[in-house]
Amino acid sequence: MKSEKIIYIEDEQASIDTYTRSLNRIYDHKYDVIPIMPKQDISDMLKHLENFESIVSYIVDERLNHTGIATYTGSELIKSIRYLDSKIPIYILTSNAAEIPAHFGDIEFVIDKHEFSSTEDIRNELAKKLLRHLNTYNDIKSERAIRLDELLKKSVETELSDDEKKEFDDLNFLRTKSIFLEEQGPSIELREELNKQNRLLSEIEAQLKLIENH
């Protein structure tokens, strides 16, 4: 049974119908492609996204404000999502790639809508890139789990250093985040703590590398 989710955010129903089918084919029906209409404000949209577990990627239409449903563009929403998760694959979906700044670094790449109706070779190449990014993201999550297990075993045998205790607490929090959300609901205090912990992810990974090099 599929459980990992690709969140597809789009403001036009016709596009949702068309590109959800296309994305399911691209991902070979191995993931749940979940189409979502945007909320009016970014803060409300981020709260809504907290209701979904096991998200492994986001695909966001650039012109979310085209129909007036949202007050922000896809790029603006992506910046907020990226602030919460520095590693998850995110893509902009557009029919006009020129409207996306070449230096926009918060996405993996721009998906041109025309690629879905292009040749089979082009569609296959797109699928390879998307799946490769998902595999890399899953590897990152696996590395965190392995490191958490290492620290747990070490804590049984000897005392952890202060840095290792902090690292253990942060990694353990990430592991149990979905449980907290399910049992307690997205309270304001919990959301603030989740945001804080996610902002520390890059620092944690830097600490991992330092520890491994010593």
Secondary structure, DSSP 8 states (H G I E B T S, - for coil): ----EEEEE-S-HHHHHHHHHHHHHHTTT-SEEEEE---SSHHHHHHHHTT--SEEEEEEES-TTSSSS-SS-HHHHHHHHHHH-SSS-EEEEES-GGGS-TT-TTSSEEEEGGGGGS-HHHHHHHHHHHHHHHHHHHHHHHHHHHHHHHHHHHHHHS---HHHHHHHHHHHHHHHHHHHHHHH---HHHHHHHHHHHHTHHHHHHHHHHHHH-
